[in-house]
Amino acid sequence: MDQPDFKLGIVVMLDALGIRNISKEEVKGFLAKREELEKNISENLADVKKWSHFQKSELTGPSYLTLADTIIIYWPMKKENPMDLLAVGELLRRVMKSGFEQGLLLRGAIGMGEYIQEKNIIIGPVVSDVANWYERADWAGVIGTPHLGIRLSLLKEQFRKKFPVETMSAWFDEYYVPLVPLVGEEKHKLWALCWPSAYYQVENPEKVTVSAKENFLTALKQFTIPTEAFKKFSNTIDFFNWYENKAKEVATALKSFTKKS
């Protein structure tokens, strides 16, 4: 039997927090939210590719697999294109915001590399890389694997030659991410998806909204916070607060980037 070839692509694994031990009735609600999430991604991909700097993106799809509370999203790539990675970042920041508003807390990781996909199976180096990290962060958010972090650091240096370096922070930035502790408190500097930028509408510097935090906290208040989840919520709010201090600077940089791209 012929073996399928490895493909280059971007893989995201998202863990729907608080879903693992839900009742039969709640399962139906989760499935509806997951369906809405997939619809949101498909609709937003078409919109993202209208942006001038993403018009050359060759991203198609994506495809999805779901196992219990884990959603796997993957995009094949014809060749390695950094703008495809940022386009996925643009999609994911919108998805995170939509998730908060729909009552879906998402935590996960993103990677780029090779994989094999056949029927309902996806396997390969990038899948293993992402699987090792998608449950490690102690918050609601998405981290880049350390392997992807090297690519993002390289992209940042390339951006520095042409655009304000703050532009990258519309989608990804380095942050001391709180990890689920193995022993004691753990924070490590990793690349993370800058989903708060969706609340601040950084794509429009004239409209960097002063109500961003209010809108975020309004979405967050619908969730119950059991004792064991308190730290996750606290860390999520800390990340939003950290981004608040740079939102206007990012918006100004992104405006310059849009004009030049």
FENKAQUI-V594568 format. One record per residue. SS is DSSP state (2 for helix, 1 for strand, 0 for the rest). NEAR is the number of other ideal C-beta (glycine too) atoms within 8 Angstrom. Layout:
# FENKAQUI-V594568
ss->SS near->NEAR
ss->SS near->NEAR
This chain:
# FENKAQUI-V594568
ss->0 near->2
ss->0 near->3
ss->0 near->4
ss->0 near->6
ss->0 near->5
ss->0 near->7
ss->1 near->10
ss->1 near->11
ss->1 near->13
ss->1 near->12
ss->1 near->16
ss->1 near->15
ss->1 near->13
ss->1 near->13
ss->1 near->11
ss->1 near->14
ss->0 near->11
ss->0 near->8
ss->0 near->10
ss->0 near->6
ss->0 near->3
ss->0 near->8
ss->0 near->5
ss->2 near->5
ss->2 near->6
ss->2 near->9
ss->2 near->9
ss->2 near->8
ss->2 near->8
ss->2 near->13
ss->2 near->8
ss->2 near->8
ss->2 near->12
ss->2 near->11
ss->2 near->8
ss->2 near->10
ss->2 near->14
ss->2 near->9
ss->2 near->8
ss->2 near->11
ss->2 near->12
ss->2 near->8
ss->2 near->8
ss->2 near->12
ss->2 near->12
ss->2 near->8
ss->2 near->7
ss->2 near->12
ss->0 near->11
ss->0 near->7
ss->0 near->9
ss->2 near->6
ss->2 near->9
ss->2 near->13
ss->0 near->8
ss->0 near->5
ss->0 near->11
ss->0 near->8
ss->0 near->12
ss->0 near->6
ss->0 near->7
ss->0 near->10
ss->1 near->8
ss->1 near->8
ss->1 near->9
ss->1 near->8
ss->1 near->5
ss->0 near->6
ss->0 near->8
ss->1 near->11
ss->1 near->11
ss->1 near->14
ss->1 near->12
ss->1 near->15
ss->1 near->13
ss->1 near->9
ss->1 near->14
ss->0 near->5
ss->0 near->5
ss->0 near->6
ss->0 near->9
ss->2 near->9
ss->2 near->10
ss->2 near->13
ss->2 near->13
ss->2 near->13
ss->2 near->14
ss->2 near->13
ss->2 near->13
ss->2 near->14
ss->2 near->12
ss->2 near->13
ss->2 near->14
ss->2 near->11
ss->2 near->13
ss->2 near->15
ss->2 near->11
ss->2 near->11
ss->2 near->11
ss->2 near->12
ss->2 near->7
ss->2 near->9
ss->0 near->6
ss->0 near->10
ss->0 near->10
ss->1 near->14
ss->1 near->14
ss->1 near->12
ss->1 near->14
ss->1 near->16
ss->1 near->15
ss->1 near->13
ss->1 near->12
ss->1 near->10
ss->1 near->15
ss->1 near->12
ss->1 near->9
ss->1 near->5
ss->0 near->3
ss->0 near->3
ss->1 near->7
ss->1 near->11
ss->1 near->6
ss->0 near->11
ss->2 near->8
ss->2 near->13
ss->2 near->12
ss->2 near->8
ss->2 near->13
ss->2 near->16
ss->2 near->8
ss->0 near->8
ss->0 near->13
ss->0 near->13
ss->0 near->7
ss->0 near->9
ss->1 near->13
ss->0 near->9
ss->0 near->11
ss->0 near->11
ss->1 near->13
ss->1 near->15
ss->1 near->15
ss->1 near->15
ss->0 near->13
ss->2 near->8
ss->2 near->9
ss->2 near->13
ss->2 near->12
ss->2 near->8
ss->2 near->11
ss->2 near->13
ss->2 near->9
ss->2 near->8
ss->2 near->12
ss->2 near->10
ss->2 near->8
ss->2 near->9
ss->2 near->11
ss->2 near->8
ss->0 near->5
ss->0 near->6
ss->0 near->10
ss->0 near->8
ss->2 near->9
ss->2 near->10
ss->2 near->13
ss->2 near->12
ss->2 near->12
ss->2 near->13
ss->0 near->11
ss->1 near->12
ss->1 near->8
ss->1 near->7
ss->1 near->10
ss->1 near->6
ss->1 near->12
ss->1 near->11
ss->1 near->10
ss->0 near->8
ss->0 near->8
ss->0 near->4
ss->0 near->3
ss->0 near->4
ss->0 near->5
ss->1 near->9
ss->1 near->8
ss->1 near->7
ss->1 near->7
ss->1 near->11
ss->1 near->12
ss->1 near->14
ss->1 near->14
ss->0 near->14
ss->0 near->12
ss->2 near->13
ss->2 near->14
ss->2 near->10
ss->2 near->13
ss->2 near->14
ss->0 near->11
ss->0 near->12
ss->0 near->7
ss->0 near->8
ss->2 near->10
ss->2 near->4
ss->2 near->6
ss->0 near->13
ss->0 near->9
ss->0 near->4
ss->0 near->6
ss->2 near->14
ss->2 near->10
ss->2 near->7
ss->2 near->10
ss->2 near->12
ss->2 near->9
ss->2 near->7
ss->2 near->9
ss->2 near->11
ss->0 near->6
ss->0 near->5
ss->0 near->9
ss->0 near->3
ss->0 near->6
ss->0 near->6
ss->2 near->4
ss->2 near->4
ss->2 near->10
ss->2 near->9
ss->2 near->8
ss->2 near->12
ss->2 near->12
ss->2 near->8
ss->2 near->11
ss->2 near->12
ss->2 near->10
ss->2 near->8
ss->2 near->13
ss->2 near->12
ss->2 near->9
ss->2 near->9
ss->2 near->12
ss->2 near->11
ss->0 near->6
ss->0 near->10
ss->2 near->14
ss->2 near->8
ss->2 near->8
ss->2 near->16
ss->2 near->15
ss->2 near->11
ss->2 near->15
ss->2 near->13
ss->2 near->9
ss->2 near->11
ss->2 near->12
ss->2 near->11
ss->2 near->6
ss->2 near->7
ss->0 near->6
